[in-house]
Amino acid sequence: MASNRSGISAAAIVAALFLPPLGVFLDRGITPAFWIVTALTLLFFVPGVIFALVTILKPKARLA
């Protein structure tokens, strides 16, 4: 998969547009964000897409 310098995967962004939980899974794995976007997508599709894009585009917290 191609990714740019900041580590954001193009595949995750495209997946977030069509299947938001898949996009979050590709970027973050199974985390609470994955379950939140899954619930939002099941209830209303558009909020799921918005939350997925925000989650993917938000910088990840560094541990060190």
N, C-alpha and C positions, 0 to 999 in steps of 0.2 A: 504494500500500500504506500502510496506517496503521501508525504506530509511536508508541511512547510517548516521553517525554522522554529516556530513557537510550539510545534508538536501537535497542532490541530490536524486531524485526519480529514481529508476531503470526503472519504467514504462515510465517515461518521456524520458529516453535515448533510450529505445527500440522503443517507438513511433516515436522519431525523426529520426530513421533509416528508418522507413517504410512510415511515414506520418509526415514530419517535422513540419507543423503548429500545429498538435495535441500535439507533444512533447513540443513545446514552450508554448502552451496554458496550459498544465498540470503543467508546472513549473512556468510560470510567469503570466498567465491569458491573457486577451486581452489588450496588450500594443503595442506601436509602433514596438517592435521586432516581435510580432505576425504578423503584417501586412507586415513587410519587408520579413519575411520568407515565407509568403504566396505568395507574388509577385515573389520571387526568385524561389520558387517551381513551380509556374505556367510557368515561363519562361524557367528555366533549373533546373532539379531535383537535380543534384549533389551539386551545390552551395547552394541550400536550405537546404540540409542535413548538409553540413559543417557549415553554419551559425546557424542552429538549435543546433548542438552539441556545438559550441562555446558559444552560448547564455546560454545553460543549464549548461555547466560546469564552466562558469565564475561566480565567487562569486557575490552574490547580494549586492548592496550598503546598508549599514546600515544607518538608519535615526538618530540614537542617538549617 
